Amino acid sequence: MTDLHAEWRLLSGSTLIGTITVDEPGMPWQHGRFFPEPAFSQFKPWFDEANALVEAEEFERFDAVYDLIEGALTLESPSGPVAAFLLHIGRERAWFRWDEGPATS
Protein backbone atom coordinates (compact mmCIF):
# COMPACT_ATOMS: atom_id res chain seq x y z
CA MET A 1 0.00 0.00 0.00
CA THR A 2 1.13 3.55 -0.59
CA ASP A 3 0.65 6.64 1.52
CA LEU A 4 -2.25 9.04 1.15
CA HIS A 5 -1.22 11.98 -1.06
CA ALA A 6 1.85 10.14 -2.36
CA GLU A 7 2.82 11.35 -5.82
CA TRP A 8 3.59 8.81 -8.53
CA ARG A 9 5.07 9.74 -11.91
CA LEU A 10 4.29 8.26 -15.32
CA LEU A 11 7.20 8.58 -17.75
CA SER A 12 8.10 7.80 -21.33
CA GLY A 13 11.88 7.67 -21.20
CA SER A 14 12.76 10.87 -19.38
CA THR A 15 9.58 12.70 -20.49
CA LEU A 16 6.97 13.22 -17.79
CA ILE A 17 3.59 12.03 -19.07
CA GLY A 18 1.63 12.76 -15.90
CA THR A 19 1.46 12.45 -12.15
CA ILE A 20 -0.92 10.57 -9.90
CA THR A 21 -1.71 11.88 -6.43
CA VAL A 22 -3.06 8.99 -4.37
CA ASP A 23 -6.26 9.86 -2.55
CA GLU A 24 -7.56 6.32 -1.93
CA PRO A 25 -4.72 4.06 -0.85
CA GLY A 26 -5.53 0.38 -0.60
CA MET A 27 -4.45 -3.08 -1.55
CA PRO A 28 -4.13 -4.19 -4.15
CA TRP A 29 -5.41 -1.09 -5.98
CA GLN A 30 -4.34 2.50 -5.39
CA HIS A 31 -6.64 5.26 -6.66
CA GLY A 32 -5.82 8.88 -7.29
CA ARG A 33 -6.18 12.03 -9.28
CA PHE A 34 -4.32 12.02 -12.59
CA PHE A 35 -2.65 15.22 -13.75
CA PRO A 36 -1.66 14.80 -17.40
CA GLU A 37 1.18 16.60 -19.07
CA PRO A 38 0.88 17.62 -22.77
CA ALA A 39 2.75 14.45 -23.83
CA PHE A 40 -0.07 12.30 -22.41
CA SER A 41 -2.18 13.00 -25.50
CA GLN A 42 0.05 10.59 -27.43
CA PHE A 43 -0.81 7.72 -25.06
CA LYS A 44 -4.39 8.57 -24.11
CA PRO A 45 -5.95 6.49 -26.94
CA TRP A 46 -4.20 3.38 -25.59
CA PHE A 47 -5.67 3.91 -22.13
CA ASP A 48 -9.12 4.63 -23.59
CA GLU A 49 -8.99 1.42 -25.64
CA ALA A 50 -7.71 -0.65 -22.72
CA ASN A 51 -10.55 0.60 -20.50
CA ALA A 52 -13.14 -0.17 -23.19
CA LEU A 53 -11.75 -3.70 -23.61
CA VAL A 54 -11.91 -4.37 -19.86
CA GLU A 55 -15.48 -3.09 -19.80
CA ALA A 56 -16.33 -5.45 -22.69
CA GLU A 57 -14.46 -8.30 -20.96
CA GLU A 58 -12.23 -8.77 -24.02
CA PHE A 59 -9.19 -9.70 -21.98
CA GLU A 60 -7.06 -11.21 -24.76
CA ARG A 61 -7.34 -7.99 -26.78
CA PHE A 62 -6.69 -6.03 -23.58
CA ASP A 63 -3.38 -7.85 -23.11
CA ALA A 64 -2.21 -6.80 -26.58
CA VAL A 65 -3.14 -3.14 -26.01
CA TYR A 66 -1.68 -3.13 -22.51
CA ASP A 67 1.61 -4.50 -23.86
CA LEU A 68 1.93 -1.19 -25.75
CA ILE A 69 1.45 0.79 -22.55
CA GLU A 70 3.81 -1.34 -20.51
CA GLY A 71 6.46 -1.27 -23.24
CA ALA A 72 6.40 2.51 -23.67
CA LEU A 73 5.86 3.83 -20.15
CA THR A 74 7.46 3.60 -16.73
CA LEU A 75 5.67 4.13 -13.42
CA GLU A 76 7.71 5.62 -10.60
CA SER A 77 6.69 5.40 -6.97
CA PRO A 78 7.87 8.11 -4.56
CA SER A 79 10.95 5.92 -3.99
CA GLY A 80 11.73 5.10 -7.64
CA PRO A 81 10.68 2.97 -10.64
CA VAL A 82 8.61 -0.16 -10.05
CA ALA A 83 9.28 -3.50 -11.74
CA ALA A 84 5.82 -3.98 -13.21
CA PHE A 85 2.49 -2.23 -13.01
CA LEU A 86 -1.11 -2.33 -14.15
CA LEU A 87 -2.44 1.18 -14.66
CA HIS A 88 -5.80 2.47 -15.81
CA ILE A 89 -6.49 6.12 -16.53
CA GLY A 90 -9.97 7.44 -17.18
CA ARG A 91 -10.92 11.08 -17.17
CA GLU A 92 -9.12 12.67 -14.22
CA ARG A 93 -8.70 9.41 -12.29
CA ALA A 94 -6.07 6.70 -12.23
CA TRP A 95 -6.09 3.34 -10.51
CA PHE A 96 -3.12 1.04 -10.40
CA ARG A 97 -1.29 -1.82 -8.77
CA TRP A 98 2.38 -2.64 -8.96
CA ASP A 99 5.08 -5.19 -8.25
CA GLU A 100 7.30 -3.99 -5.44
CA GLY A 101 10.31 -5.87 -6.82
CA PRO A 102 13.26 -4.01 -8.32
CA ALA A 103 12.78 -2.49 -11.75
CA THR A 104 14.19 -4.52 -14.60
CA SER A 105 16.08 -3.05 -17.49
GROMACS elastic network, one bead per residue, 0.5 to 0.9 nm:
[ bonds ]
;  ai    aj funct       b0    kb
    1    25     6  0.62790   500
    1    26     6  0.55777   500
    1    27     6  0.56323   500
    1    28     6  0.72019   500
    1    29     6  0.81415   500
    1    30     6  0.73582   500
    2     5     6  0.87670   500
    2     6     6  0.68578   500
    2    22     6  0.78353   500
    2    25     6  0.58763   500
    2    26     6  0.73786   500
    2    27     6  0.87204   500
    2    30     6  0.73514   500
    2    77     6  0.86564   500
    3     6     6  0.53589   500
    3     7     6  0.89859   500
    3    22     6  0.73444   500
    3    23     6  0.86381   500
    3    24     6  0.89090   500
    3    25     6  0.64088   500
    4     7     6  0.89272   500
    4    21     6  0.81142   500
    4    22     6  0.55866   500
    4    23     6  0.55197   500
    4    24     6  0.67189   500
    4    25     6  0.59129   500
    5    20     6  0.89577   500
    5    21     6  0.53969   500
    5    23     6  0.56718   500
    5    24     6  0.85482   500
    5    25     6  0.86676   500
    5    32     6  0.83466   500
    6    20     6  0.80404   500
    6    21     6  0.56784   500
    6    22     6  0.54273   500
    6    23     6  0.81195   500
    6    77     6  0.81900   500
    6    78     6  0.67228   500
    7    19     6  0.65643   500
    7    20     6  0.55884   500
    7    22     6  0.64983   500
    7    76     6  0.89161   500
    7    77     6  0.71874   500
    7    78     6  0.61270   500
    8    18     6  0.85867   500
    8    19     6  0.55521   500
    8    20     6  0.50274   500
    8    21     6  0.64689   500
    8    22     6  0.78387   500
    8    75     6  0.70815   500
    8    76     6  0.56082   500
    8    78     6  0.58811   500
    8    80     6  0.89862   500
    9    16     6  0.70956   500
    9    17     6  0.76658   500
    9    18     6  0.60774   500
    9    20     6  0.63730   500
    9    21     6  0.89724   500
    9    74     6  0.81592   500
    9    75     6  0.58341   500
    9    76     6  0.50637   500
    9    77     6  0.67707   500
    9    78     6  0.80251   500
    9    81     6  0.88756   500
   10    15     6  0.86246   500
   10    16     6  0.61542   500
   10    17     6  0.53628   500
   10    18     6  0.52607   500
   10    19     6  0.59695   500
   10    20     6  0.78691   500
   10    73     6  0.67379   500
   10    74     6  0.58055   500
   10    76     6  0.64035   500
   11    14     6  0.62354   500
   11    15     6  0.54935   500
   11    17     6  0.51642   500
   11    18     6  0.72039   500
   11    19     6  0.89014   500
   11    72     6  0.85241   500
   11    73     6  0.54835   500
   11    74     6  0.50850   500
   11    75     6  0.63835   500
   11    76     6  0.77559   500
   12    15     6  0.51781   500
   12    16     6  0.65726   500
   12    17     6  0.65832   500
   12    39     6  0.88932   500
   12    72     6  0.60388   500
   12    74     6  0.62630   500
   13    16     6  0.81576   500
   13    72     6  0.79286   500
   13    73     6  0.72122   500
   13    74     6  0.74907   500
   15    39     6  0.77982   500
   16    19     6  0.79224   500
   16    36     6  0.87844   500
   16    37     6  0.68262   500
   16    39     6  0.74706   500
   16    40     6  0.84720   500
   17    35     6  0.87993   500
   17    36     6  0.61699   500
   17    37     6  0.51694   500
   17    38     6  0.72275   500
   17    39     6  0.54043   500
   17    41     6  0.86997   500
   17    43     6  0.85994   500
   17    73     6  0.85748   500
   18    34     6  0.68523   500
   18    35     6  0.53835   500
   18    37     6  0.50037   500
   18    38     6  0.84441   500
   18    39     6  0.81837   500
   18    40     6  0.67432   500
   19    33     6  0.81753   500
   19    34     6  0.58167   500
   19    35     6  0.52103   500
   19    36     6  0.65530   500
   19    37     6  0.80816   500
   20    31     6  0.84458   500
   20    32     6  0.58039   500
   20    33     6  0.54980   500
   20    35     6  0.62796   500
   20    36     6  0.86498   500
   20    93     6  0.82214   500
   20    94     6  0.68589   500
   20    95     6  0.89092   500
   21    31     6  0.82552   500
   21    32     6  0.51628   500
   21    33     6  0.53110   500
   21    34     6  0.66926   500
   21    35     6  0.81011   500
   21    94     6  0.89222   500
   22    25     6  0.62861   500
   22    30     6  0.66910   500
   22    31     6  0.56530   500
   22    33     6  0.65671   500
   22    34     6  0.88456   500
   22    94     6  0.87249   500
   22    95     6  0.88729   500
   23    30     6  0.81200   500
   23    31     6  0.61830   500
   23    33     6  0.70723   500
   24    29     6  0.87098   500
   24    30     6  0.60720   500
   24    32     6  0.61839   500
   25    28     6  0.89046   500
   25    29     6  0.73024   500
   25    31     6  0.62432   500
   25    32     6  0.81227   500
   26    29     6  0.55800   500
   26    30     6  0.53702   500
   26    31     6  0.78625   500
   27    30     6  0.67751   500
   27    97     6  0.79821   500
   28    96     6  0.82073   500
   28    97     6  0.59147   500
   28    98     6  0.82397   500
   29    95     6  0.63667   500
   29    96     6  0.54108   500
   29    97     6  0.50302   500
   29    98     6  0.84875   500
   30    94     6  0.82130   500
   30    95     6  0.54738   500
   30    96     6  0.53614   500
   30    97     6  0.62776   500
   31    93     6  0.72918   500
   31    94     6  0.57780   500
   31    96     6  0.66473   500
   32    92     6  0.85582   500
   32    93     6  0.57980   500
   32    94     6  0.54110   500
   32    95     6  0.64146   500
   32    96     6  0.88608   500
   33    92     6  0.57769   500
   33    94     6  0.60972   500
   33    95     6  0.87784   500
   34    89     6  0.74196   500
   34    90     6  0.85947   500
   34    91     6  0.80852   500
   34    92     6  0.51060   500
   34    93     6  0.50993   500
   34    94     6  0.56111   500
   35    92     6  0.69644   500
   35    93     6  0.85073   500
   36    39     6  0.78017   500
   36    40     6  0.58189   500
   36    41     6  0.83112   500
   36    92     6  0.83824   500
   37    40     6  0.55906   500
   37    41     6  0.81024   500
   38    41     6  0.61753   500
   38    42     6  0.84762   500
   39    42     6  0.59338   500
   39    43     6  0.77183   500
   40    43     6  0.53461   500
   40    44     6  0.59562   500
   41    44     6  0.51467   500
   41    45     6  0.76543   500
   42    45     6  0.72783   500
   42    46     6  0.85718   500
   43    46     6  0.55302   500
   43    47     6  0.68345   500
   43    48     6  0.89863   500
   43    69     6  0.77032   500
   44    47     6  0.52204   500
   44    48     6  0.61782   500
   44    49     6  0.86336   500
   44    89     6  0.82323   500
   44    90     6  0.89645   500
   45    49     6  0.60555   500
   45    50     6  0.84848   500
   46    49     6  0.51702   500
   46    50     6  0.60644   500
   46    51     6  0.85910   500
   46    65     6  0.66241   500
   46    66     6  0.76279   500
   46    68     6  0.76526   500
   46    69     6  0.69185   500
   47    50     6  0.50238   500
   47    51     6  0.61104   500
   47    52     6  0.85737   500
   47    65     6  0.84334   500
   47    66     6  0.80945   500
   47    69     6  0.77775   500
   47    87     6  0.85829   500
   47    88     6  0.64868   500
   47    89     6  0.60774   500
   47    90     6  0.74527   500
   48    51     6  0.52670   500
   48    52     6  0.62704   500
   48    53     6  0.87314   500
   48    88     6  0.87283   500
   48    89     6  0.76772   500
   48    90     6  0.70531   500
   49    52     6  0.50755   500
   49    53     6  0.61659   500
   49    54     6  0.86925   500
   49    62     6  0.80639   500
   49    65     6  0.74327   500
   50    53     6  0.51439   500
   50    54     6  0.62991   500
   50    55     6  0.86494   500
   50    61     6  0.83986   500
   50    62     6  0.55424   500
   50    63     6  0.84063   500
   50    65     6  0.61607   500
   50    66     6  0.65185   500
   50    88     6  0.78127   500
   51    54     6  0.51944   500
   51    55     6  0.61989   500
   51    56     6  0.86533   500
   51    62     6  0.82620   500
   51    88     6  0.69290   500
   51    89     6  0.79165   500
   51    90     6  0.76315   500
   52    55     6  0.50468   500
   52    56     6  0.61909   500
   52    57     6  0.85305   500
   52    58     6  0.86847   500
   52    62     6  0.87158   500
   53    57     6  0.59566   500
   53    58     6  0.51102   500
   53    59     6  0.67227   500
   53    60     6  0.89320   500
   53    61     6  0.69255   500
   53    62     6  0.55699   500
   53    65     6  0.89632   500
   54    58     6  0.60666   500
   54    59     6  0.63460   500
   54    62     6  0.66227   500
   55    58     6  0.77867   500
   56    59     6  0.83399   500
   57    60     6  0.88144   500
   57    62     6  0.85034   500
   58    61     6  0.56678   500
   58    62     6  0.61931   500
   58    63     6  0.89417   500
   59    63     6  0.61989   500
   59    64     6  0.88486   500
   60    63     6  0.52452   500
   60    64     6  0.67985   500
   61    64     6  0.52689   500
   61    65     6  0.64635   500
   61    66     6  0.85924   500
   62    65     6  0.51825   500
   62    66     6  0.58888   500
   62    67     6  0.84454   500
   63    66     6  0.50515   500
   63    67     6  0.60556   500
   63    68     6  0.89202   500
   64    67     6  0.52237   500
   64    68     6  0.70266   500
   65    68     6  0.54395   500
   65    69     6  0.69611   500
   66    69     6  0.50169   500
   66    70     6  0.61113   500
   66    71     6  0.83802   500
   66    86     6  0.84192   500
   66    87     6  0.89866   500
   67    70     6  0.50982   500
   67    71     6  0.58583   500
   67    72     6  0.84873   500
   68    71     6  0.51759   500
   68    72     6  0.61537   500
   68    73     6  0.84839   500
   69    72     6  0.53601   500
   69    73     6  0.58735   500
   69    74     6  0.88260   500
   69    87     6  0.87956   500
   70    73     6  0.55810   500
   70    74     6  0.72178   500
   70    84     6  0.80196   500
   70    85     6  0.76764   500
   70    86     6  0.81008   500
   70    87     6  0.89225   500
   71    74     6  0.81922   500
   74    81     6  0.69127   500
   74    82     6  0.77507   500
   74    83     6  0.88675   500
   74    84     6  0.85177   500
   74    85     6  0.85216   500
   75    80     6  0.84268   500
   75    81     6  0.58408   500
   75    82     6  0.62001   500
   75    83     6  0.86099   500
   75    84     6  0.81173   500
   75    85     6  0.71312   500
   75    87     6  0.87190   500
   75    98     6  0.87572   500
   76    79     6  0.73646   500
   76    80     6  0.50112   500
   76    82     6  0.58725   500
   77    80     6  0.50877   500
   77    81     6  0.59399   500
   77    82     6  0.66385   500
   78    81     6  0.84388   500
   79    82     6  0.88966   500
   80   103     6  0.86950   500
   81    84     6  0.88609   500
   81   102     6  0.78002   500
   81   103     6  0.59516   500
   82    85     6  0.71062   500
   82    98     6  0.67928   500
   82    99     6  0.64041   500
   82   100     6  0.61339   500
   82   101     6  0.67786   500
   82   102     6  0.62820   500
   82   103     6  0.50671   500
   82   104     6  0.84193   500
   83    98     6  0.74890   500
   83    99     6  0.57217   500
   83   100     6  0.66228   500
   83   101     6  0.55615   500
   83   102     6  0.52742   500
   83   104     6  0.57735   500
   83   105     6  0.89181   500
   84    97     6  0.86532   500
   84    98     6  0.56275   500
   84    99     6  0.51605   500
   84   100     6  0.79107   500
   84   101     6  0.80425   500
   84   102     6  0.89081   500
   84   103     6  0.72693   500
   84   104     6  0.85090   500
   85    96     6  0.69950   500
   85    97     6  0.56919   500
   85    99     6  0.61675   500
   86    95     6  0.83813   500
   86    96     6  0.54293   500
   86    97     6  0.54115   500
   86    98     6  0.62645   500
   87    94     6  0.70412   500
   87    95     6  0.59373   500
   87    97     6  0.67148   500
   87    98     6  0.83899   500
   88    93     6  0.83071   500
   88    94     6  0.55477   500
   88    95     6  0.53794   500
   88    96     6  0.62053   500
   89    92     6  0.74329   500
   89    93     6  0.58048   500
   89    95     6  0.66446   500
   89    96     6  0.86472   500
   90    93     6  0.54182   500
   90    94     6  0.63395   500
   90    95     6  0.87412   500
   91    94     6  0.81888   500
   98   101     6  0.88264   500
   99   102     6  0.82686   500
   99   103     6  0.88824   500
  100   103     6  0.84890   500
  101   104     6  0.87983   500
